Amino acid sequence: MKKTAKAYILAVFCCLFCPPFIYGGDPQFPTQLPVPQLSTEAASQALSRFKSQHLAGDFALKIALKPIGRIPGTPYEGLFMGTQGPTGAMAQLVITPAAASNKAAPSAPALTYRLLIKQGAEPALWVKLNEEPTQALIPSSWLTPLVSGLPYTPFDLLMPFTHWQGTYIKSERTNGRIVHRFRMMPSAPLLEACPALGPVMLGIDGGFYTLIRAELLDTNGRPKRTLKVGSFKKVKDQWMIKTMELTDHTTRAKAELSLQAAALSLTFPTSFWLPSSLESPLPVIPRSAFSAL
């Protein structure tokens, strides 16, 4: 199998930033053979490869977020800009209610959410709503929805579990692909700061070491939140995750993130990744830089 790139963007907005959006190669895998289980050393290497993946250069993604299922909600659209910093991935996310939603309620004030996301061993998130001051979100608020009408929380954007200690569980075949399952455990200080957190069951693609599925478990081992990859699309010799689905099993709310266009090999100034940058205008990205998905 030829790999044209070894990169992916780590989500979402789950998805948004954790989950990875891009990786190289062909998303097909032979399904006839039995699934071999990993040795302790191989499992450690697989998890390390997953944690170290990143896309070279800066990038920007046009995204759409919409509620799905029976629970009503508000659709949003936005721009997701990312880079790989010295201590982990960094991103800025700007979202507003979708144009169709604004037309349905023309008297409602326009809402613009702008967020700065820092991943890595010490994740952090800052948010700015319209002209209000920028504020940092503490861990105790990580499982509280960020915007009205969607179930996404800071936890879904930060995906801190990608840097937790992991234990290999097994390898299995899911939808024709080999997936390695790991149980990720939060640190004691993080649990103390956010008691609602728990272990996360992580599914890593066995061919490209990108995220396939993540489940936050409750104290009884049942899923509280599930993030799973939906579909893929090939753009400029790179396979990109086209859709990702988030489910809040407590409220039964569901939402889907879909990528509309991607601009790769960009360069943003270093100051763009500081909290103070949320008070400044966004950089202008030419429309010609984007490839439609």
N, C-alpha and C positions, 0 to 999 in steps of 0.2 A: 504494500500500500504506500503510495507516494504522498508525503506530507509537504505541502508548499509553504507552510508557516507553522511556527510553534507559539502561537499567541492566542490569548483570549482576554476579554475585558472582564474583570472580576467585579460583578451587580447594586443591582437592582433594585434594580429598584425592587433586590433580590434577588426584585429585582432587580431591583434596579441596579445594584452595583455588586453584586455577588454573585450574583450569579454571573458567570462569564457570558459575554455576548458573542465573542469571536474566537474561532480556532481554525487551524488549517487542516486540510485533508478531506477525505470522502466519508460522510456519515453512514457507511454501510459496514456490516460486520458479519462474517459467516455465522450461520445459526445452527449448523448441523452438529458441531463438535461439542463435547461436554465442557463445562466451565471449570477451568483449573482454579484451585484456591491458592492464595498468596502465602508465601512464607513470611515470617516476621520481618525479615530484612526487606523483602519485596514490598510488603505492605507499607513499611516506613518510607521506602523510596517513592512509592505511588503517592502517598500523602504529601511528601516534600515537593514532588513535581507539581502537584495541584496547587500548593501554596505559593510556589515560585513563578507560576505562569503569569505573564503580562504582555500587553501589546506594546511594541516599540513606538515611541512618539506619542503625541497628544491626539485626541480624537473628539468628535462631536456626533451625537446621535439624536435624530428627531424621533420622538416617541409618542405613543398614544396610550392612555390608560382608561379602561372602561370597566364598569361593574358588569358582571355576568351572573347568570342564575336568577333566582327568584327575589333576592333582596335588592330593593331599589338603591340607586346611588347616582353619583355625578361623574360624567366622563371628563377627562382632562387631556391636555396635550402639552408637550414641552420639549425642552432641549437638555440633553445630558452630555456634559463635557468632562473628560477624564484624562488622567496622566498617571505615570508610575513614579511616586516620590521616593526619597531615600529610605523611608521607614514603612512604605506601603502605598497602596493606591489612594489617589485623591480624586475628588469629583465635585463639580458644581451641577446642580439640577435646578432648572427653572420650569415650573408648571403653572398653568392657568386653566380654568374651566374651558372645555372645548367650545368652539364657536356656536355649534348647534345648541349647547346648553345655555349660552348667553342669550341667544335669540329667544329661547323659551321663557327667560325671565329678564327682560331688558331693563327692568327697574332695579335689579340687584347690582350692588357695587362690584366692579371688577376685582378679582382676587389674583394676586401674583405671589406664589410661594417660591422663594429662592433659598437653596440649601447648599451648604458646604459640607462634604462628607470626607472624613479621614478614616481609612481602614488601617489594618495592621495590628500589632500587639497592644496598642493603646488607642482604640477607636474613639472618635469624637464626631459630633454633629452640631452644626450651627444653622439656625433658620431665621429668615427674615420674611415677614408678611407685609406686603405693600410698603408703606413708609414707616412702619414701626421699627424700633431699634433691633439690631441683630442680637439674638440670645443663644447661648449654648444649652443643649438639652442634656440633662443629667441621666445616668443609667436608670433611675427609678421611673423615668417616663418613657423608656425605650419601647414598651409594649402598648403605648397609647397612640391611636390613629393620628396621623399628622394633618390630614386635610379632611374636610367635610365630604362625605359621600363615597369614600374609598377606604378599604381596610388597611392600607399600607401604614406601617409604623416605623420609627427610627431603627428598630431591630432588623426590619426587612431591608433597609437601605445599607446599614452598616455591615450586616452579616458578620458579626464578631466571631461566630463559631468557626469560621474558616481558619482562625488562628488559635483555637482552643486545642488542648491536648486530645488526641484521638486514639481510639482502640479499634483495630480491624475486626469486623464481624464475619463477613463472608463476601464471596463474589457470586454473582448470578446474572442471568440474562433477562433483560427487560426491553421489550419492543425490538428484539433483534440485536441489541447491543449488550456487551459485557459491562456490568456496573459493579464497582467495588463499594461495599457498604462499610462505613465507619461510624462509631458512636463518639461524638465530640462532647466533652465535659467542660462547663465554665469553671473558672477559678473560684476559690472560696471568697476572696474580696468582692468579685463581681456578683456572686450570689447574695452576699450580704447587702450590696448596694441595690440589687434588683431581685428580690426573692421570688418573683414570678417567673424568672428564667429557669431553664432546666436543660437536660441533655438534648442534643440535636442528632438525629440520624441523617447521615450525609451519604449521598450517592454520587460517586465520581465515575465518569466515563472511562472505561478501560483502555480506549485507544488514544484519546486526546487529553485525558486528565482534566476535564472540565466538569462543572457542576451539572448534574442531571436532576437531582431531587434533594430537598432538605426538609426535615420534619422536626419542629420543636415539640418535645414531649412534655406531658404533665407528670405529676407525681405517681400516677398509675401506669405510666408508659404509653398512654394514648396520645395521638397527635393533637396538638393545639393549633398549630399553623403548618401549612404545607406549601412549599414552593416547588413547582415542577416545570421543566422545559416542555414546550409544546411542539414547535416546528422549527425548521432550519431553512436558510436560503444562501446560495453561493453568490458572493459579490467580489469581483476582482481576485479570483483564485483563493478566496478565504470563505469558509463556511461560517455563517453568522446565525445566532439564535434569533429567529424571527418573532416567536411568541413565547411568553412565560405566564403561568397561571398561579395565582396566590389564593389560598383558601384559609379563612379564619373559622376553625371548627366550632368555636364557642358561639359566635353570632351567626354562623353559616353564610357569612358574606364572602363573595368571590369577586376577583378582579383579574383582568388580563392586561399585560403589558405587551405591546407590539412595536417593533422597530419599523419606522417609515422610511428613513434614509440615514446614510452614514457618510461621514467625512473623516478620512484617516490621514495620518502623517501631517498633522497640524503642529503648531508651536504656540503655546500660550505663555505669557510672561510669568516668572516665578511668583510675583506678587498676587497673581490671580488665585493662588491656592492658600491665601491667608484670610482669616475671618473678616478683616477690614475690607476685603475686596467686595463683599456683599453690599457695601454702601456705594460702590462705583458702577458705572454703566458696563454692560456686557460687551465683550469684543465682537466686532463685526466679522461674520464668517460668510464669504461669498456663496451665493446659491449654487454656483457652478462647482463648488468643492464637494457637494453631496451627491452620492449615488443612491438612487431609489432602490428600495427593497421590495 
